[in-house]
């Protein structure tokens, strides 16, 4: 029964955040709804059946993969080298940040995933699948996405030729 209530509360949170146009609203709202329900229950974890968890990851992967079209692939051909270079540099920056956080004693569980680039849903799903700090990873990426979106107008104004 608690699992059904968890899903209902998560759905309400996700749909509410999505309706409010919160970045990553569905997943962020669902996570916050699920966390609120867990905390109301005294912080006891609600077990999600393994097959359902596997199915959810498969659906999430399919939803992300389904956004790629042939036109997208053809249109991105010229962007492949800069994208690879950007990805390598961002990954190295994330690893450097994780190592720094470890050195100063502030590294959360899943620190490498938390400081890695990637979509909130995909990276959080990877952390959950690995059993490594999914809540902390989600928090890091939620803060990153919100700060990027909030600072975007100022950044675009400062960068010549952008917009």
N, CA, C and O of each residue as an XYZ file, in Angstrom:
652
protein
N       0.817     -1.196      0.000
C       0.000      0.000      0.000
C       0.864      1.265      0.000
O       0.554      2.233     -0.695
N       1.959      1.253      0.790
C       2.805      2.445      0.854
C       3.428      2.757     -0.501
O       3.670      3.921     -0.821
N       3.690      1.717     -1.304
C       4.249      1.925     -2.635
C       3.261      2.678     -3.526
O       3.658      3.567     -4.279
N       2.000      2.331     -3.447
C       0.967      2.999     -4.254
C       0.840      4.465     -3.837
O       0.715      5.346     -4.687
N       0.873      4.719     -2.539
C       0.804      6.100     -2.052
C       2.039      6.878     -2.507
O       1.936      8.035     -2.915
N       3.208      6.234     -2.435
C       4.435      6.865     -2.908
C       4.298      7.291     -4.369
O       4.634      8.423     -4.715
N       3.809      6.398     -5.224
C       3.635      6.726     -6.635
C       2.652      7.876     -6.825
O       2.872      8.748     -7.665
N       1.576      7.883     -6.054
C       0.585      8.950     -6.174
C       1.176     10.300     -5.769
O       0.993     11.303     -6.459
N       1.880     10.310     -4.650
C       2.491     11.564     -4.179
C       3.565     12.033     -5.156
O       3.670     13.227     -5.439
N       4.362     11.100     -5.671
C       5.392     11.452     -6.651
C       4.756     12.007     -7.923
O       5.254     12.978     -8.492
N       3.668     11.400     -8.367
C       2.975     11.878     -9.570
C       2.418     13.284     -9.356
O       2.523     14.135    -10.239
N       1.837     13.522     -8.207
C       1.311     14.858     -7.903
C       2.446     15.880     -7.901
O       2.313     16.960     -8.477
N       3.560     15.541     -7.256
C       4.707     16.448     -7.226
C       5.252     16.712     -8.616
O       5.504     17.860     -8.980
N       5.436     15.654     -9.396
C       5.983     15.804    -10.748
C       5.075     16.622    -11.646
O       5.539     17.523    -12.345
N       3.798     16.319    -11.634
C       2.860     17.052    -12.491
C       2.717     18.509    -12.054
O       2.560     19.399    -12.890
N       2.772     18.749    -10.750
C       2.698     20.128    -10.251
C       3.909     20.926    -10.698
O       3.764     22.036    -11.210
N       5.097     20.379    -10.514
C       6.315     21.089    -10.923
C       6.358     21.293    -12.431
O       6.807     22.334    -12.910
N       5.890     20.294    -13.179
C       5.851     20.427    -14.635
C       4.893     21.549    -15.032
O       5.196     22.352    -15.914
N       3.771     21.594    -14.392
C       2.759     22.636    -14.672
C       3.290     24.028    -14.340
O       2.926     25.007    -14.990
N       4.151     24.112    -13.325
C       4.752     25.384    -12.917
C       5.986     25.727    -13.754
O       6.652     26.731    -13.502
N       6.288     24.885    -14.755
C       7.434     25.081    -15.649
C       8.775     25.092    -14.926
O       9.701     25.790    -15.338
N       8.878     24.320    -13.852
C      10.155     24.160    -13.161
C      11.056     23.325    -14.063
O      10.609     22.300    -14.577
N      12.315     23.728    -14.274
C      13.215     22.917    -15.100
C      13.298     21.491    -14.576
O      13.534     21.273    -13.387
N      13.103     20.515    -15.468
C      13.098     19.113    -15.057
C      11.955     18.812    -14.117
O      12.058     17.928    -13.266
N      10.854     19.551    -14.269
C       9.747     19.504    -13.321
C       9.193     18.126    -13.022
O       8.911     17.810    -11.866
N       9.034     17.301    -14.044
C       8.465     15.975    -13.793
C       9.338     15.162    -12.851
O       8.850     14.605    -11.868
N      10.625     15.096    -13.152
C      11.496     14.259    -12.325
C      11.814     14.934    -10.988
O      11.850     14.270     -9.951
N      12.044     16.252    -11.008
C      12.350     16.952     -9.755
C      11.147     16.913     -8.815
O      11.287     16.612     -7.629
N       9.976     17.216     -9.347
C       8.767     17.195     -8.522
C       8.456     15.810     -7.991
O       8.037     15.661     -6.843
N       8.660     14.784     -8.828
C       8.417     13.414     -8.381
C       9.400     13.026     -7.279
O       9.027     12.377     -6.302
N      10.664     13.431     -7.448
C      11.659     13.123     -6.408
C      11.301     13.828     -5.097
O      11.364     13.227     -4.024
N      10.926     15.101     -5.195
C      10.581     15.835     -3.972
C       9.315     15.272     -3.332
O       9.223     15.183     -2.108
N       8.339     14.893     -4.156
C       7.130     14.268     -3.616
C       7.448     12.958     -2.926
O       6.958     12.687     -1.829
N       8.281     12.136     -3.581
C       8.688     10.873     -2.971
C       9.461     11.078     -1.685
O       9.258     10.356     -0.709
N      10.353     12.070     -1.680
C      11.134     12.361     -0.468
C      10.222     12.854      0.650
O      10.383     12.464      1.807
N       9.267     13.709      0.303
C       8.332     14.217      1.321
C       7.540     13.067      1.934
O       7.365     13.007      3.151
N       7.064     12.160      1.094
C       6.316     11.009      1.599
C       7.186     10.153      2.505
O       6.738      9.713      3.563
N       8.427      9.914      2.098
C       9.336      9.119      2.911
C       9.572      9.781      4.267
O       9.583      9.117      5.303
N       9.761     11.110      4.240
C      10.014     11.822      5.498
C       8.785     11.826      6.400
O       8.914     11.716      7.619
N       7.598     11.951      5.816
C       6.359     11.908      6.605
C       6.218     10.536      7.268
O       5.686     10.427      8.373
N       6.695      9.496      6.592
C       6.653      8.142      7.145
C       7.769      7.920      8.156
O       7.951      6.797      8.627
N       8.511      8.951      8.498
C       9.595      8.815      9.467
C      10.933      8.505      8.834
O      11.855      8.055      9.513
N      11.048      8.742      7.537
C      12.312      8.519      6.843
C      12.538      7.088      6.429
O      13.636      6.725      6.009
N      11.497      6.258      6.544
C      11.635      4.853      6.147
C      11.566      4.746      4.627
O      10.683      5.321      3.990
N      12.505      4.005      4.062
C      12.546      3.829      2.613
C      11.394      2.948      2.159
O      11.068      1.955      2.810
N      10.778      3.313      1.042
C       9.717      2.503      0.452
C      10.359      1.640     -0.635
O      10.991      2.158     -1.555
N      10.194      0.344     -0.524
C      10.787     -0.569     -1.502
C      10.017     -0.520     -2.814
O       8.790     -0.619     -2.842
N      10.771     -0.363     -3.903
C      10.173     -0.407     -5.238
C      10.512     -1.770     -5.818
O      11.682     -2.151     -5.868
N       9.500     -2.505     -6.256
C       9.769     -3.844     -6.804
C      10.794     -3.798     -7.935
O      10.736     -2.927     -8.803
N      11.736     -4.748     -7.916
C      12.818     -4.793     -8.898
C      12.355     -4.709    -10.343
O      12.903     -3.910    -11.103
N      11.368     -5.501    -10.755
C      10.923     -5.433    -12.154
C      10.360     -4.058    -12.533
O      10.551     -3.597    -13.659
N       9.678     -3.414    -11.606
C       9.145     -2.083    -11.887
C      10.274     -1.067    -12.011
O      10.248     -0.201    -12.886
N      11.260     -1.177    -11.133
C      12.434     -0.292    -11.194
C      13.160     -0.481    -12.531
O      13.534      0.496    -13.181
N      13.357     -1.732    -12.935
C      13.997     -2.023    -14.219
C      13.175     -1.448    -15.360
O      13.717     -0.833    -16.278
N      11.875     -1.648    -15.299
C      10.993     -1.110    -16.334
C      11.051      0.404    -16.417
O      11.027      0.974    -17.508
N      11.128      1.055    -15.262
C      11.202      2.515    -15.247
C      12.485      2.998    -15.912
O      12.461      3.971    -16.666
N      13.602      2.332    -15.644
C      14.868      2.716    -16.278
C      14.815      2.465    -17.789
O      15.348      3.253    -18.571
N      14.170      1.364    -18.194
C      14.037      1.098    -19.624
C      13.192      2.169    -20.314
O      13.529      2.628    -21.405
N      12.095      2.560    -19.669
C      11.234      3.604    -20.241
C      11.982      4.927    -20.298
O      11.893      5.644    -21.294
N      12.710      5.257    -19.252
C      13.482      6.497    -19.233
C      14.529      6.495    -20.348
O      14.684      7.488    -21.058
N      15.244      5.384    -20.501
C      16.229      5.282    -21.575
C      15.588      5.402    -22.944
O      16.123      6.066    -23.831
N      14.445      4.761    -23.116
C      13.737      4.832    -24.397
C      13.260      6.250    -24.675
O      13.338      6.720    -25.810
N      12.769      6.929    -23.654
C      12.284      8.302    -23.833
C      13.415      9.238    -24.244
O      13.227     10.122    -25.081
N      14.577      9.040    -23.659
C      15.730      9.871    -24.021
C      16.186      9.518    -25.441
O      16.435     10.411    -26.251
N      16.294      8.232    -25.742
C      16.720      7.805    -27.072
C      15.748      8.204    -28.169
O      16.164      8.474    -29.296
N      14.470      8.245    -27.859
C      13.450      8.573    -28.855
C      13.532     10.023    -29.334
O      12.919     10.371    -30.343
N      14.267     10.860    -28.635
C      14.390     12.252    -29.069
C      15.374     12.415    -30.219
O      15.439     13.479    -30.835
N      16.139     11.366    -30.512
C      17.125     11.422    -31.597
C      16.441     11.006    -32.897
O      15.853      9.928    -32.989
N      16.528     11.879    -33.899
C      15.960     11.589    -35.206
C      17.073     11.569    -36.251
O      18.200     11.988    -35.984
N      16.744     11.083    -37.432
C      17.722     11.068    -38.518
C      18.156     12.488    -38.853
O      19.337     12.744    -39.088
N      17.194     13.413    -38.874
C      17.518     14.815    -39.162
C      18.456     15.382    -38.105
O      19.354     16.166    -38.413
N      18.241     14.981    -36.868
C      19.121     15.438    -35.788
C      20.545     14.953    -36.029
O      21.497     15.724    -35.918
N      20.685     13.679    -36.358
C      22.013     13.100    -36.576
C      22.707     13.780    -37.757
O      23.877     14.149    -37.656
N      21.996     13.948    -38.874
C      22.576     14.592    -40.057
C      22.950     16.040    -39.746
O      24.021     16.502    -40.139
N      22.076     16.754    -39.045
C      22.324     18.158    -38.722
C      23.472     18.369    -37.756
O      24.068     19.445    -37.713
N      23.776     17.352    -36.988
C      24.822     17.491    -35.977
C      26.194     17.031    -36.455
O      27.166     17.095    -35.703
N      26.278     16.574    -37.684
C      27.543     16.060    -38.209
C      28.691     17.055    -38.020
O      29.785     16.667    -37.611
N      28.449     18.329    -38.314
C      29.508     19.339    -38.187
C      29.818     19.687    -36.727
O      30.857     20.273    -36.427
N      28.928     19.329    -35.853
C      29.140     19.654    -34.440
C      29.806     18.520    -33.678
O      30.074     18.666    -32.486
N      30.082     17.396    -34.328
C      30.609     16.233    -33.624
C      31.958     16.498    -32.962
O      32.127     16.195    -31.781
N      32.910     17.050    -33.687
C      34.233     17.299    -33.098
C      34.162     18.300    -31.948
O      34.699     18.022    -30.875
N      33.513     19.465    -32.132
C      33.404     20.373    -30.981
C      32.634     19.745    -29.813
O      32.952     20.015    -28.655
N      31.641     18.923    -30.098
C      30.884     18.270    -29.029
C      31.769     17.302    -28.255
O      31.720     17.259    -27.026
N      32.581     16.522    -28.974
C      33.494     15.593    -28.307
C      34.518     16.336    -27.452
O      34.784     15.954    -26.313
N      35.088     17.402    -28.015
C      36.058     18.201    -27.268
C      35.412     18.804    -26.018
O      35.987     18.766    -24.930
N      34.222     19.355    -26.187
C      33.493     19.936    -25.062
C      33.201     18.874    -24.004
O      33.381     19.117    -22.810
N      32.749     17.694    -24.443
C      32.426     16.624    -23.500
C      33.654     16.196    -22.705
O      33.583     16.029    -21.487
N      34.770     16.020    -23.388
C      35.998     15.604    -22.700
C      36.417     16.653    -21.673
O      36.768     16.311    -20.544
N      36.380     17.927    -22.059
C      36.778     18.996    -21.131
C      35.827     19.089    -19.943
O      36.263     19.296    -18.811
N      34.528     18.936    -20.197
C      33.555     19.012    -19.101
C      33.701     17.813    -18.164
O      33.599     17.953    -16.945
N      33.943     16.631    -18.745
C      34.154     15.443    -17.908
C      35.392     15.616    -17.033
O      35.370     15.314    -15.840
N      36.469     16.105    -17.641
C      37.688     16.353    -16.855
C      37.440     17.380    -15.757
O      37.945     17.232    -14.644
N      36.665     18.422    -16.062
C      36.324     19.421    -15.038
C      35.513     18.777    -13.921
O      35.748     19.056    -12.745
N      34.556     17.914    -14.280
C      33.752     17.233    -13.263
C      34.590     16.345    -12.365
O      34.404     16.335    -11.148
N      35.514     15.598    -12.960
C      36.406     14.741    -12.160
C      37.272     15.613    -11.251
O      37.483     15.287    -10.082
N      37.770     16.720    -11.795
C      38.575     17.640    -10.980
C      37.781     18.195     -9.807
O      38.297     18.295     -8.694
N      36.531     18.554    -10.055
C      35.676     19.073     -8.976
C      35.423     17.979     -7.945
O      35.466     18.243     -6.743
N      35.160     16.753     -8.398
C      34.939     15.639     -7.461
C      36.178     15.414     -6.594
O      36.070     15.220     -5.383
N      37.350     15.440     -7.218
C      38.585     15.255     -6.449
C      38.801     16.395     -5.452
O      39.248     16.170     -4.328
N      38.481     17.614     -5.875
C      38.588     18.759     -4.967
C      37.636     18.594     -3.782
O      38.029     18.802     -2.634
N      36.384     18.220     -4.060
C      35.420     18.027     -2.975
C      35.879     16.933     -2.017
O      35.683     17.038     -0.806
N      36.491     15.882     -2.561
C      37.031     14.834     -1.699
C      38.165     15.382     -0.832
O      38.244     15.089      0.362
N      39.038     16.177     -1.443
C      40.196     16.709     -0.726
C      39.785     17.615      0.427
O      40.453     17.644      1.461
N      38.690     18.355      0.258
C      38.249     19.268      1.321
C      37.175     18.654      2.216
O      36.621     19.324      3.088
N      36.886     17.360      1.988
C      35.931     16.653      2.843
C      34.483     17.004      2.593
O      33.661     16.860      3.498
N      34.134     17.463      1.394
C      32.753     17.848      1.084
C      32.109     16.966      0.016
O      31.013     17.270     -0.454
N      32.773     15.883     -0.368
C      32.259     15.034     -1.443
C      31.031     14.258     -0.978
O      31.077     13.576      0.045
N      29.933     14.360     -1.729
C      28.742     13.577     -1.388
C      28.864     12.166     -1.948
O      29.758     11.893     -2.749
N      27.974     11.267     -1.535
C      27.954      9.958     -2.202
C      27.685     10.164     -3.692
O      26.891     11.026     -4.068
N      28.330      9.393     -4.518
C      28.139      9.543     -5.961
C      28.760     10.806     -6.505
O      28.258     11.379     -7.472
N      29.863     11.255     -5.890
C      30.455     12.549     -6.241
C      30.828     12.680     -7.712
O      30.672     13.758     -8.287
N      31.313     11.619     -8.329
C      31.705     11.710     -9.738
C      30.473     11.903    -10.615
O      30.505     12.704    -11.549
N      29.398     11.190    -10.333
C      28.160     11.407    -11.092
C      27.559     12.774    -10.778
O      27.003     13.426    -11.661
N      27.669     13.201     -9.540
C      27.107     14.505     -9.153
C      27.789     15.654     -9.889
O      27.147     16.656    -10.206
N      29.075     15.516    -10.161
C      29.821     16.602    -10.802
C      30.026     16.368    -12.290
O      30.689     17.161    -12.958
N      29.462     15.285    -12.814
C      29.586     14.988    -14.242
C      28.513     15.717    -15.033
O      27.450     16.040    -14.503
N      28.796     15.974    -16.300
C      27.771     16.582    -17.145
C      26.697     15.544    -17.463
O      26.938     14.341    -17.368
N      25.547     16.006    -17.831
C      24.504     15.082    -18.262
C      23.132     15.555    -17.873
O      22.965     16.466    -17.063
N      22.157     14.917    -18.469
C      20.766     15.239    -18.181
C      20.431     14.773    -16.771
O      20.833     13.689    -16.347
N      19.704     15.593    -16.067
C      19.294     15.287    -14.701
C      18.718     13.883    -14.604
O      19.113     13.109    -13.733
N      17.789     13.549    -15.490
C      17.124     12.250    -15.403
C      18.099     11.104    -15.660
O      18.071     10.101    -14.948
N      18.948     11.239    -16.656
C      19.859     10.151    -17.005
C      20.912      9.930    -15.936
O      21.182      8.787    -15.566
N      21.508     10.994    -15.435
C      22.571     10.857    -14.432
C      21.995     10.373    -13.104
O      22.610      9.554    -12.421
N      20.815     10.877    -12.738
C      20.180     10.420    -11.504
C      19.791      8.949    -11.623
O      19.935      8.187    -10.667
N      19.297      8.549    -12.798
C      18.964      7.135    -13.018
C      20.210      6.271    -12.910
O      20.158      5.177    -12.348
N      21.331      6.748    -13.442
C      22.585      5.994    -13.338
C      22.998      5.853    -11.878
O      23.445      4.785    -11.461
N      22.852      6.913    -11.106
C      23.202      6.850     -9.681
C      22.288      5.866     -8.955
O      22.748      5.082     -8.124
N      20.995      5.907     -9.269
C      20.052      4.986     -8.627
C      20.359      3.545     -9.020
O      20.322      2.647     -8.180
N      20.660      3.328    -10.293
C      20.971      1.969    -10.754
C      22.235      1.435    -10.089
O      22.346      0.234     -9.839
N      23.189      2.322     -9.801
C      24.427      1.920     -9.134
C      24.298      1.913     -7.617
O      25.213      1.481     -6.915
N      23.162      2.390     -7.107
C      22.980      2.475     -5.664
C      23.929      3.461     -5.018
O      24.396      3.248     -3.899
N      24.219      4.565     -5.742
C      25.237      5.514     -5.295
C      24.688      6.928     -5.200
O      24.733      7.666     -6.184
N      24.180      7.320     -4.061
C      23.822      8.707     -3.804
C      22.870      9.354     -4.795
O      23.107     10.487     -5.214
N      21.799      8.671     -5.183
C      20.880      9.227     -6.173
C      20.301     10.572     -5.728
O      20.149     11.478     -6.547
N      19.982     10.709     -4.452
C      19.406     11.979     -3.968
C      20.422     13.113     -4.080
O      20.081     14.219     -4.499
N      21.658     12.837     -3.709
C      22.694     13.868     -3.796
C      22.988     14.229     -5.255
O      23.159     15.401     -5.590
N      23.044     13.223     -6.105
C      23.295     13.462     -7.526
C      22.162     14.307     -8.108
O      22.414     15.256     -8.850
N      20.927     13.969     -7.776
C      19.774     14.742     -8.261
C      19.844     16.185     -7.776
O      19.553     17.110     -8.534
N      20.228     16.382     -6.523
C      20.343     17.744     -5.986
C      21.392     18.536     -6.757
O      21.136     19.668     -7.167
N      22.564     17.953     -6.957
C      23.632     18.649     -7.694
C      23.149     19.070     -9.082
O      23.360     20.210     -9.496
N      22.509     18.159     -9.792
C      22.095     18.457    -11.159
C      20.908     19.416    -11.200
O      20.802     20.236    -12.113
N      20.022     19.317    -10.221
C      18.905     20.265    -10.162
C      19.429     21.674     -9.933
O      18.999     22.616    -10.599
N      20.353     21.820     -8.998
C      20.949     23.141     -8.738
C      21.649     23.651     -9.990
O      21.522     24.824    -10.341
N      22.394     22.767    -10.668
C      23.108     23.166    -11.890
C      22.137     23.644    -12.963
O      22.338     24.706    -13.551
N      21.085     22.868    -13.223
C      20.125     23.222    -14.273
C      19.427     24.538    -13.944
O      19.294     25.405    -14.807
N      18.986     24.685    -12.712
C      18.286     25.918    -12.322
C      19.224     27.122    -12.438
O      18.821     28.166    -12.951
N      20.467     26.993    -11.970
C      21.403     28.120    -12.059
C      21.747     28.462    -13.504
O      21.872     29.636    -13.852
N      21.900     27.443    -14.346
C      22.170     27.716    -15.768
C      21.001     28.467    -16.375
O      21.198     29.466    -17.068
N      19.779     27.998    -16.122
C      18.614     28.659    -16.711
C      18.422     30.079    -16.177
O      18.033     30.979    -16.921
N      18.694     30.273    -14.893
C      18.555     31.610    -14.316
C      19.631     32.575    -14.816
O      19.377     33.768    -14.980
N      20.839     32.047    -15.056
C      21.930     32.921    -15.476
C      22.021     33.072    -16.993
O      22.784     33.903    -17.486
N      21.259     32.284    -17.729
C      21.347     32.292    -19.185
C      21.141     33.670    -19.810
O      21.928     34.052    -20.676
N      20.125     34.431    -19.415
C      19.971     35.752    -20.036
C      21.205     36.647    -19.850
O      21.615     37.336    -20.783
N      21.788     36.637    -18.665
C      22.979     37.451    -18.414
C      24.171     36.936    -19.213
O      24.935     37.726    -19.769
N      24.332     35.620    -19.272
C      25.444     35.047    -20.035
C      25.325     35.361    -21.521
O      26.317     35.691    -22.171
N      24.117     35.260    -22.056
C      23.909     35.554    -23.475
C      24.175     37.026    -23.766
O      24.686     37.364    -24.833
N      23.837     37.892    -22.838
C      24.083     39.322    -23.021
C      25.586     39.635    -22.998
O      26.040     40.558    -23.674
N      26.348     38.867    -22.224
C      27.789     39.106    -22.114
C      28.593     38.531    -23.267
O      29.672     39.034    -23.578
N      28.084     37.482    -23.906
C      28.821     36.815    -24.977
C      28.463     37.419    -26.330
O      27.295     37.394    -26.721
N      29.421     37.949    -27.039
C      29.114     38.530    -28.363
C      28.685     37.441    -29.352
O      29.241     36.343    -29.370
N      27.708     37.766    -30.153
C      27.281     36.863    -31.215
C      26.398     35.731    -30.743
O      26.078     34.856    -31.548
N      25.993     35.693    -29.516
C      25.112     34.651    -29.011
C      23.703     35.198    -28.939
O      23.496     36.410    -28.867
N      22.733     34.296    -28.961
C      21.358     34.726    -28.747
C      20.369     34.156    -29.610
O      19.186     34.473    -29.488
